[in-house]
Amino acid sequence: MAGIYLHIPYCRQKCHYCNFYSTASKRSMPSFVSALLKEIEMQRAYLEDEIISTIYLGGGTPSLLGMADLQQLFQQLYKNYNIADTAEITLEANPDDLDPEKLTALANSPVNRLSIGIQSFRDVDLQYLNRSHDACQAKLAITAAQKQGFSNLSIDLIYGIPSLSNEAWIENIETAISLGIPHISAYCLTVEQGTALDVFIKKGKMPAVDEEKASQQFEILMDCLDKHDYIHYEISNFCKKDHFSQHNSNYWKQENYLGLGPSAHSFNKLSRQWNVSNISTYVQSIADHKIPFEIEWLSLSQQYNEYVLTGLRTIWGINEVEILNRFGTANHQYFIKQMEVFLQKALVQQKDTVYTLSREGKYFADGIASDLFVEE
């Protein structure tokens, strides 16, 4: 089963912390949609007639697209790909886009899952992040979506915001729980180089992120959601039973996926490729019947590193039998040797042939994965 990701690079306004490729100008949207429709057809051979189990519209803010554009995209996808009847089809949306009319239209479209960018239920935090919605809109969007029959909902929350105390963070989590949200993606605020937030902090115009407080809030997050029977199935993702994000789970399980649109990535285990991060170049290239991408063919060591990085973040973990079968004896022996120290420190736990992070190990996921990597 494979997945398709469509990158919609438009936002109402740029969030201070965001480093994804996007623009706040919608002037190029009509030509972009035309190019994306064409790329959908041009790329149909990439997945070699695999059954498509997930489609994910991300960005940017896909909910800015008009329903006519969305319907065209879905028609083109269904025309060119073998999409399963039970496919999970997710649309990322901002609360201020989800008015009753839009929600009614979405409920009558192929979309069966919404991922709503809430980030916080507090205005002071939203202002720090430069979000385009307020706390009232956040709650209203969730309840309105539920009334329209969207039971498969996910929201994003951010912790580590300087304006967010531990007590306020607990209130944010409890608000999400009280609203009956079955899937929560919670991310630590990261200051990416070159973002507006990075510039403002360096100029002293905004307070910096307190890493110790962020660590405390990660612990609070795990405690609160565990008490309410959310499954911590990936470092940043929690869900009720049977509400895993199938699309993102496919990423972590290394299923094949195709990325469409500027800056979108594709992966087929042997290679990774990515489209140019420029709308004008993308549109012109597609008009010239060329897909503007770069490709990296993955060596056996790189394939091993990808498997370790993605597997370690999840409850499904790393299976040493798969390492032996896919990456050979030398990589298997290296993995077992490197893993010893993390088992001794109880940062990783082992059950039969599967290795997963312990609760303490989740604080050090990236560092542990890095130490398990094989160098070329």
C-alpha positions in Angstrom: 0.0 0.0 0.0 1.4 3.4 -1.0 0.6 7.0 -0.2 0.4 10.3 -2.1 1.2 13.7 -0.7 0.2 17.0 -2.3 2.0 20.1 -1.2 -0.1 23.2 -1.3 2.3 26.1 -0.8 -0.1 28.9 0.2 -0.8 30.5 3.6 -2.9 33.4 4.7 0.1 34.7 6.5 3.5 33.2 7.4 3.9 31.9 11.0 7.0 33.2 12.7 8.4 29.7 13.4 7.6 28.0 10.0 10.4 26.9 7.7 8.2 24.9 5.3 8.1 26.1 1.7 5.1 28.4 1.4 4.0 31.9 0.4 1.5 34.4 1.7 0.7 35.6 -1.8 -2.1 33.7 -3.7 -1.5 35.4 -7.1 0.1 32.3 -8.6 -2.6 29.9 -7.3 -4.5 29.3 -10.6 -1.4 28.5 -12.6 -0.1 26.3 -9.7 -3.3 24.3 -9.6 -3.1 23.7 -13.4 0.5 22.6 -13.0 -0.3 20.3 -10.1 -3.1 18.7 -12.2 -0.6 18.0 -14.9 2.0 16.6 -12.6 -0.5 14.2 -11.1 -0.8 12.7 -14.6 2.9 12.9 -15.4 3.9 11.0 -12.2 1.5 8.2 -12.4 4.2 5.6 -13.2 6.2 6.4 -10.1 4.2 4.0 -7.8 3.9 1.3 -10.5 0.2 0.7 -10.1 0.4 0.2 -6.4 -2.9 0.5 -4.4 -3.0 4.0 -2.8 -4.1 3.7 0.8 -3.6 7.3 1.8 -3.8 10.8 0.3 -2.6 13.8 2.3 -3.0 17.4 1.3 -0.4 19.4 3.3 1.3 22.7 3.1 1.1 25.6 3.5 -2.6 25.7 4.0 -4.6 23.4 1.7 -7.9 24.7 3.1 -7.2 27.9 1.2 -8.0 26.1 -2.0 -11.5 26.6 -3.3 -13.8 23.6 -3.5 -13.7 23.6 -7.3 -9.9 23.3 -7.3 -10.0 20.5 -4.7 -12.6 18.6 -6.7 -10.4 18.9 -9.8 -7.4 17.5 -7.9 -9.4 14.6 -6.6 -10.9 13.8 -10.0 -7.4 13.8 -11.5 -6.0 11.6 -8.7 -8.8 9.0 -9.0 -8.4 9.0 -12.8 -4.7 8.3 -12.7 -4.2 6.1 -9.6 -5.6 2.9 -8.1 -7.0 4.4 -4.9 -8.5 2.0 -2.3 -12.2 2.4 -1.4 -11.1 2.7 2.2 -8.3 5.2 1.6 -7.6 7.7 4.3 -7.8 11.2 2.7 -6.6 14.0 4.9 -6.8 17.7 4.4 -4.7 20.1 6.6 -6.8 23.1 7.6 -6.6 26.3 9.6 -9.5 27.1 11.9 -10.3 30.4 10.2 -10.9 28.6 6.9 -13.4 26.1 8.3 -16.6 28.1 8.1 -20.0 26.2 7.8 -20.1 26.5 4.1 -16.6 25.1 3.6 -17.2 22.3 6.1 -20.4 21.2 4.3 -18.6 21.1 1.0 -15.7 19.1 2.5 -18.1 16.7 4.1 -19.4 15.9 0.6 -16.0 15.5 -0.9 -13.6 12.5 -0.7 -11.9 14.1 2.4 -12.6 11.9 5.4 -10.0 13.2 7.8 -9.1 16.8 8.9 -5.8 17.8 10.5 -6.5 21.2 12.1 -3.6 23.6 12.9 -4.7 24.7 16.3 -1.2 25.1 18.0 -2.8 26.6 21.1 -6.1 27.4 22.7 -4.7 30.7 24.1 -4.6 34.0 22.2 -1.2 35.1 23.8 0.5 32.0 22.3 -1.1 32.4 18.9 0.0 36.0 18.8 3.6 34.9 19.6 3.5 32.4 16.8 1.8 34.8 14.4 -1.1 32.5 13.7 -4.0 33.8 11.6 -6.8 32.6 14.0 -7.7 33.2 17.6 -8.6 30.8 20.5 -12.4 31.2 19.9 -12.0 30.2 16.3 -10.0 27.2 17.2 -12.7 25.7 19.4 -15.5 26.6 17.0 -13.8 25.0 14.1 -13.4 21.7 16.0 -17.0 21.6 17.1 -18.3 22.7 13.7 -16.3 19.9 12.0 -17.7 17.3 14.4 -21.2 18.5 13.7 -20.5 17.9 10.0 -19.6 14.3 10.7 -15.8 14.6 10.8 -15.1 12.1 13.6 -11.6 11.4 12.4 -10.0 14.6 13.5 -6.4 15.5 14.3 -5.1 18.7 15.8 -1.6 20.2 16.1 -0.4 21.6 19.4 2.9 23.3 20.2 4.7 23.3 23.5 7.8 25.2 24.7 6.3 28.6 23.7 7.8 31.2 26.0 4.3 32.6 26.8 3.1 29.1 27.7 3.4 28.1 31.4 3.2 24.5 32.5 -0.2 25.2 34.0 -1.4 26.7 30.8 0.0 23.8 28.8 -2.0 21.4 30.9 -5.1 23.5 30.2 -4.4 23.2 26.5 -4.1 19.5 26.6 -7.2 19.1 28.8 -9.2 21.3 26.3 -8.2 19.0 23.5 -9.2 16.0 25.5 -12.6 17.5 26.5 -13.4 18.3 22.9 -13.0 14.6 22.1 -10.1 14.9 19.7 -9.0 11.3 18.8 -5.5 12.3 17.4 -3.1 14.9 18.7 0.2 15.8 17.1 2.3 17.8 19.6 5.5 19.5 18.7 8.2 21.3 20.6 8.7 24.8 19.3 11.9 24.7 17.3 13.7 27.9 16.2 14.8 27.2 12.7 17.6 29.3 11.2 16.4 32.1 9.0 12.8 32.1 10.2 11.2 35.3 11.4 11.2 33.9 14.9 15.0 33.3 14.7 15.5 36.9 13.6 13.3 38.3 16.3 14.9 36.3 19.1 18.4 37.3 17.9 17.4 41.0 17.9 15.9 40.7 21.4 12.4 41.5 20.1 11.0 38.1 21.3 11.9 35.8 24.2 13.8 32.7 23.4 12.7 29.1 23.9 13.5 27.6 27.4 14.6 24.1 26.6 14.3 22.9 30.2 10.7 24.1 30.3 10.0 22.5 27.0 11.3 19.2 28.4 9.0 19.5 31.3 6.1 20.1 29.0 6.9 17.0 27.0 6.7 15.0 30.2 3.4 16.7 31.1 2.1 15.8 27.7 3.0 12.1 28.0 1.5 12.0 31.5 -1.8 13.7 30.7 -2.5 11.8 27.5 -1.5 8.4 29.0 -4.1 9.0 31.8 -6.8 9.4 29.1 -5.8 6.3 27.1 -4.0 7.9 24.2 -1.4 5.7 22.5 2.0 7.4 22.2 2.7 5.7 18.9 5.4 8.2 17.6 7.5 10.8 19.4 5.2 13.6 18.5 1.9 11.7 17.9 -0.8 10.4 20.2 -4.1 8.8 19.4 -7.1 6.9 20.6 -7.4 3.2 19.6 -7.8 2.8 15.8 -7.1 6.5 15.1 -3.4 6.3 14.0 -2.5 8.6 11.1 -2.3 6.0 8.4 -0.5 8.3 6.1 2.3 9.3 8.5 2.5 5.7 9.8 3.3 4.7 6.2 6.2 7.2 6.3 7.6 5.7 9.5 7.1 2.1 8.2 8.9 3.0 5.0 6.0 2.4 2.6 6.4 4.0 -0.8 5.0 7.5 -1.3 4.8 10.0 -4.1 5.1 13.8 -3.4 3.4 16.2 -5.8 3.9 20.0 -5.9 6.8 22.3 -5.2 9.2 21.0 -2.5 7.3 17.7 -2.1 9.4 14.6 -1.5 9.0 11.1 -2.9 10.5 7.8 -1.6 10.6 4.2 -2.9 13.1 2.6 -0.5 15.9 2.8 -3.1 15.8 6.5 -3.8 14.5 9.8 -2.5 13.6 12.7 -4.8 12.2 16.2 -4.2 10.7 18.8 -6.4 12.1 22.3 -6.7 11.1 24.8 -3.9 10.0 27.5 -6.2 6.4 28.0 -7.5 7.5 29.9 -10.7 10.1 27.3 -11.6 7.7 24.5 -10.8 4.9 25.9 -13.0 7.2 26.7 -15.9 8.9 23.3 -15.8 5.6 21.4 -15.8 4.4 23.6 -18.7 7.6 22.4 -20.6 6.6 18.8 -19.7 9.4 18.4 -17.3 9.2 17.5 -13.6 11.7 19.8 -11.8 13.2 17.4 -9.3 16.5 16.2 -7.8 17.1 12.6 -6.9 19.4 10.8 -4.4 20.0 7.1 -4.9 20.4 5.6 -1.4 23.3 3.3 -0.7 22.8 0.2 1.5 24.2 2.2 4.5 21.8 5.1 3.8 18.8 2.7 3.6 19.8 1.2 6.9 20.1 4.7 8.5 16.7 5.6 7.1 15.1 2.5 8.6 16.7 3.1 12.0 15.7 6.8 12.1 12.1 6.2 11.3 11.6 2.9 13.1 13.1 4.1 16.4 10.6 6.9 16.7 7.6 4.6 16.8 6.0 1.9 19.0 6.7 -0.6 16.2 10.4 0.0 16.7 13.4 -1.6 14.9 13.4 -5.3 14.1 16.8 -6.8 14.0 15.6 -9.6 11.7 14.6 -7.0 9.2 18.0 -5.4 9.5 19.7 -8.8 8.9 17.4 -9.6 5.9 17.5 -6.1 4.3 20.9 -4.8 5.2 23.2 -7.8 5.7 25.3 -9.4 8.4 27.8 -6.5 8.9 25.1 -3.9 9.5 23.2 -6.3 11.8 26.3 -7.0 13.9 27.0 -3.3 14.1 23.5 -2.5 15.2 23.6 -5.1 18.0 27.0 -3.8 19.2 25.9 -0.1 19.2 22.6 -0.9 20.8 24.2 -2.5 23.9 24.9 0.8 25.7 21.3 2.0 25.3 19.9 -1.2 26.6 22.2 -1.0 29.6 21.1 2.6 30.3 17.5 1.5 29.9 17.0 4.1 27.1 15.9 1.3 24.8 13.9 -1.8 25.6 14.0 -5.1 23.8 11.1 -7.6 23.3 12.2 -10.6 21.3 13.8 -9.2 18.1 12.2 -5.7 18.4 13.8 -2.6 20.0 11.8 0.4 21.1 12.5 3.5 23.0 11.8 3.6 26.7 10.0 6.6 28.2 13.3 8.1 29.2 14.8 7.3 25.7 12.1 9.4 24.0 13.9 12.5 25.2 17.0 11.4 23.3 15.5 9.8 20.2 17.6 11.7 17.6 20.8 11.3 19.5 20.3 7.5 19.9 19.5 7.1 16.2 22.6 9.1 15.3 24.8 6.7 17.3 23.2 3.8 15.5 23.9 5.2 12.1 26.5 3.6 9.8 29.0 6.0 8.2 29.8 5.6 4.5 
